[in-house]
């Protein structure tokens, strides 16, 4: 397997730091600034959050996505509650090392979601447990936008889910590790892509940042209470950075650094990554490989496709990507191909040409 600096398709986490983000970090460097967020860069971040999410929105920079999710879920969960409803694919359920359970004392209550998306009627599966002292109280619904399988909730779909949860006495968290990709795909703002949710884990790392996410309180009615609680939770979950200015500067750059057309960096990066994923899909479809089957809609920056295991192994001699799950037979495997802000058309075409060459070989 190659280990050079070639573009791979394993994860958007593989991508380098966007130059505008790197410049923002350098701009925050030099001299002394008060620690723990009492600095000029974090003040600018606070203003950027208000501009992007509304006058009462409050943001709290953290180190990583797991930290943002656990902090958000703890803020929304009373100590006696503990139940978080999520899809079977949810990152908090499968890919965070049990952190919600171990660190947060929470219980993830999964629901089936073949295409990554839940529907309002599914909430009834756990809503009946409300008031039953023998059950973990399902007081939080956690949605991922865009989903772990590359699909996107429409504004109408996610709004309906949020409304259904609220009507059942639940609060709503959005895991927005790729919220930028969802908003770009939908052609809406970051706030609109959340559909009226209460708290967002705003992702930066997968969209051009070096490190850093943020917990964003979206619901104005919760701004005061959670604005008070989150700082303590963030500290207790080891997500409070002393030199916060360097995280804040990155997120502010994503939200406010614009091009000549006025498009912010988060949108430019996400729109490009989405377009490259569609180019991957189009390129693979053009090969007309017998047995090749796309297993999910390509709506954001991920392509899910089933192919022969032998072919996948051969292509991995040049590119990294992950197996997602077994295919329909032992000879087949479903793989995930991710595109990032720095994936180019040339990279995609070279990948598809490699797949074609391996088929012919």
Buried (B, 14 or more C-beta within 10 A) or exposed (E): EEEEEEBBBBBBEBBEBBEBBBBBBEEBEEEEBEEEBEBEBBBBBBBBBBEBBBEBBBBBBBBBBBBBBBBBBBBBBEEEBBBBBBBBBBBBBBEBEEBBBEBBEBBBBBBEBEBBBBEBEBBEBBBEBBEEEEBBBBBBBBBBBBBBBBBBBBBEBBBBBBBBBBEBEBBBBBBBBBBBBBBBBBEBEBBBBBBBBBBBBBBBBBBBBBBBBBBBBBBEEBBEEBBEBBBEBBEEBEBBBEBBBBBBBBBBBBBBBEEEEEBBBBBBBBBBBBBBBBBBBEBBEEBEBEEBEBBBBBBBBBBBBBBBBEBBEBBBEBBBBEEBEEBEEEEBBBBBBBBBBBBEEEBBEBBBEBBBEBBEE
